[in-house]
């Protein structure tokens, strides 16, 4: 896809806000680490307009090609890119439009080193995916745009390697099964599932709860801020639709006291306490 854009200031780093889960989000660090050996993935030295067109549509809910880059510092990064032209005064110059990118921290599943969106990469500049910034050549980057007459392409720099994904690396998401039917008496298993948690308007993330028949709770919390995973533990209380759980952070823990909506089980809400500060929170179920 070749796009023509009106002039806009160069954005060094656009921080991506919390997004609803989509096909791009499913490509986590463990998936990217194995991408180079996957069918339909090929290492490329020059990413041209025709190659971008070949990769367009791999992610059904995104326009553009999916590219995986192993950065100069050895981290895995994923990008959605398009060929485009930027209108400046009376001319239109070629650019590489990077709709989104995420670079993961090494050894982590979802922890983010850098991320950005709507990046316009011009000739003469480089994209450093470890810093998450467009930089001049003197600082060094992982990708640059090259314009040689009518030939325009992006290429990796230094030790960086670039791979074009032409086939999905993951199967389509399974269709959701029938939702949990909340009945009487209320059962502890109704808490099982994944929720989108919103805490005091300050923190958010994905919360997964697993409850045993005895009411013991375990799970994980993935922070929207940096993608890090934190362990969850707790206990179903009295009444049975009451729950207390904690999220254990490296230097502290946060305690949640909440209740589930007994009419449909689609939400839990209550209070949280972090280092003596009490606040409100709610969490919406995102799977049956």
C-alpha positions in Angstrom: 0.0 0.0 0.0 1.4 3.4 -1.0 0.1 6.3 1.0 0.4 10.1 0.5 0.5 12.1 3.7 0.2 15.8 4.4 3.0 17.4 6.2 3.3 16.8 9.9 6.1 17.5 12.4 8.6 14.6 12.8 7.7 12.6 15.9 10.7 11.3 17.7 8.7 8.9 19.9 5.0 8.5 20.2 4.1 6.5 23.3 1.4 4.0 22.6 -1.6 4.2 25.0 -3.2 1.1 26.3 -4.8 -0.8 23.5 -7.4 -3.5 23.3 -5.9 -6.8 22.4 -5.5 -7.5 18.7 -3.5 -9.7 16.4 -0.4 -7.5 16.7 -0.5 -7.8 20.5 -0.5 -11.6 20.3 3.0 -11.6 18.8 4.9 -11.6 22.1 8.6 -12.0 22.7 8.7 -15.8 22.7 6.9 -15.9 19.3 9.3 -13.3 17.8 12.3 -15.2 19.1 11.4 -18.2 16.9 10.2 -16.2 13.9 13.4 -16.5 11.9 12.9 -20.2 11.5 9.2 -20.1 10.9 7.6 -21.0 7.5 6.7 -17.8 5.5 9.4 -15.7 7.2 12.5 -14.6 5.2 15.5 -12.5 6.1 15.8 -9.5 3.9 18.5 -7.0 3.3 16.3 -4.5 1.5 12.6 -3.9 2.3 11.1 -2.5 -0.9 7.6 -1.3 -1.7 6.9 -4.6 -3.5 8.0 -6.7 -0.5 5.8 -4.6 1.8 2.9 -5.3 -0.6 3.7 -9.0 -0.4 3.4 -8.9 3.4 0.3 -6.7 3.5 -2.6 -8.5 5.1 -0.7 -11.0 7.3 -2.4 -9.3 10.3 -6.1 -9.1 9.2 -6.9 -6.1 11.4 -3.9 -4.0 10.3 -2.9 -2.4 7.0 0.8 -2.9 6.1 3.5 -5.5 6.4 4.6 -7.2 9.6 8.4 -7.0 10.0 10.5 -8.6 12.8 13.9 -7.0 13.6 16.7 -8.4 15.8 18.2 -5.2 17.1 21.9 -4.3 17.4 21.6 -5.0 21.1 20.0 -8.4 20.5 16.4 -7.6 21.3 13.3 -8.7 19.3 11.2 -6.0 17.8 8.0 -6.1 15.7 6.8 -3.4 13.3 3.9 -2.7 11.1 5.2 -0.7 8.1 3.9 0.9 4.9 5.4 2.7 2.0 4.3 6.3 1.9 5.1 9.8 0.6 5.2 12.9 2.7 4.0 16.1 1.1 6.3 19.0 2.0 5.5 22.3 0.2 5.3 21.5 -3.5 7.1 18.2 -3.3 6.3 14.7 -2.0 9.2 12.7 -0.6 9.3 9.0 0.1 9.1 7.8 3.7 8.8 4.6 5.6 5.6 4.8 7.7 5.8 2.8 10.9 2.3 2.4 12.2 3.4 0.7 15.3 6.4 -1.0 16.8 7.3 -2.7 20.0 10.7 -3.8 21.2 10.7 -6.3 24.0 13.2 -6.7 26.9 15.4 -9.7 26.6 14.2 -12.8 28.6 10.7 -11.4 29.2 7.4 -12.5 27.8 5.8 -9.1 27.3 8.0 -6.5 29.2 8.6 -3.6 26.8 11.9 -1.9 26.2 10.5 0.7 23.7 7.4 1.3 21.7 5.9 3.9 19.4 3.4 4.6 16.7 2.9 6.8 13.6 6.7 7.1 13.0 7.7 8.9 9.8 11.2 7.7 8.8 12.8 10.0 6.3 16.0 9.5 4.3 19.0 10.6 6.3 17.6 9.5 9.6 17.8 6.1 11.4 15.4 4.3 13.7 16.9 3.0 16.9 14.5 0.3 18.1 16.2 -0.1 21.5 15.8 3.6 22.3 12.5 3.9 20.6 13.7 7.1 18.7 14.5 8.4 15.3 18.1 9.4 15.5 20.8 11.0 13.3 23.4 8.6 11.8 26.0 9.7 14.3 24.0 8.0 17.1 23.4 4.8 15.2 20.2 2.9 14.6 18.8 -0.4 13.5 17.0 0.7 10.3 17.4 3.5 7.8 15.5 4.6 4.6 17.5 4.7 1.4 16.5 6.6 -1.7 18.4 5.9 -4.9 16.6 7.6 -7.7 13.3 5.8 -8.1 14.5 2.9 -5.9 13.4 3.3 -2.3 14.0 0.7 0.4 14.6 0.3 4.2 17.6 -1.7 5.3 19.0 -3.0 8.6 22.2 -1.4 10.0 25.2 -2.9 11.8 24.4 -6.2 13.5 20.6 -5.8 13.1 18.7 -8.4 11.1 15.3 -7.8 9.4 12.7 -10.5 8.6 9.5 -10.1 6.5 6.5 -12.2 7.7 4.4 -13.4 4.8 2.4 -16.0 6.7 0.8 -15.7 10.1 3.0 -17.1 12.9 0.0 -17.9 15.0 -3.3 -19.7 14.3 -6.5 -17.6 14.3 -7.9 -17.0 17.7 -10.3 -19.7 18.8 -13.9 -18.6 18.9 -15.1 -18.0 22.4 -17.1 -20.7 24.0 -20.5 -20.1 25.7 -20.2 -17.6 28.5 -20.2 -18.7 32.1 -23.8 -18.9 33.4 -24.0 -17.4 36.9 -26.5 -19.4 39.0 -27.5 -20.0 42.6 -25.7 -20.8 44.8 -22.7 -18.7 43.7 -19.6 -20.8 43.1 -16.0 -19.8 43.5 -15.2 -21.1 39.9 -17.1 -18.1 38.5 -14.1 -16.0 39.2 -12.0 -18.0 36.7 -11.1 -15.9 33.6 -9.2 -12.9 32.3 -10.2 -9.4 33.1 -9.1 -5.9 32.0 -8.3 -4.2 35.3 -8.5 -0.4 35.9 -7.0 0.7 39.2 -7.7 4.3 40.4 -7.2 5.7 37.0 -3.4 5.3 37.5 -2.8 1.6 36.5 -4.3 -0.8 34.1 -3.5 -4.2 32.7 -4.6 -7.8 32.1 -5.6 -9.8 35.1 -6.0 -13.6 35.0 -7.6 -15.5 37.9 -7.5 -19.2 38.5 -9.6 -20.5 41.4 -9.5 -23.9 43.0 -12.6 -25.7 44.4 -11.4 -24.7 47.9 -11.4 -21.0 46.9 -7.6 -20.5 46.6 -6.7 -18.0 44.0 -3.6 -17.8 41.7 -2.9 -15.9 38.5 -0.9 -13.2 36.8 -1.2 -9.5 36.1 0.4 -8.0 33.0 0.9 -4.3 33.3 -0.1 -2.0 30.4 2.7 0.4 31.3 5.6 -1.9 30.6 4.2 -5.4 29.8 5.8 -6.9 32.9 4.2 -9.9 34.6 3.5 -10.0 38.3 2.1 -12.9 40.4 -1.4 -12.9 41.9 -2.5 -14.8 45.0 -5.7 -14.7 47.1 -8.7 -16.3 48.5 -12.5 -16.3 47.9 -14.2 -15.0 51.0 -17.6 -14.7 52.6 -20.0 -14.2 50.9 -18.8 -16.4 48.1 -18.9 -13.6 45.5 -16.3 -11.7 47.6 -12.6 -12.1 46.8 -9.4 -10.7 48.2 -6.2 -11.0 46.2 -2.8 -9.4 46.0 -0.5 -8.4 43.2 3.1 -8.8 44.2 5.4 -6.1 42.8 9.3 -6.2 43.2 9.4 -3.9 46.2 5.8 -3.9 47.4 2.4 -5.5 47.0 -1.1 -4.2 46.3 -4.2 -5.7 48.1 -7.6 -5.8 46.4 -10.9 -6.4 48.1 -13.7 -6.9 45.7 -17.0 -8.4 44.8 -18.3 -10.0 41.6 -21.5 -8.9 39.9 -23.8 -11.9 40.7 -26.3 -11.1 37.9 -24.0 -11.9 35.0 -20.4 -12.3 36.3 -19.1 -9.8 33.8 -17.3 -7.5 36.3 -15.7 -7.3 39.7 -15.3 -4.1 41.6 -14.1 -2.9 45.0 -11.1 -1.2 46.7 -7.4 -1.4 46.5 -4.6 -0.6 49.0 -1.1 0.2 47.9 1.5 1.4 50.5 -1.3 2.7 52.8 -3.2 4.5 50.1 -6.8 3.2 49.5 -8.5 3.7 46.2 -11.2 2.2 44.0 -10.9 -0.2 41.1 -12.9 -2.3 38.7 -12.2 -5.1 36.3 -14.2 -6.2 33.2 -14.2 -9.8 32.0 -12.7 -10.2 28.6 -13.3 -13.9 28.1 -16.0 -16.4 29.1 
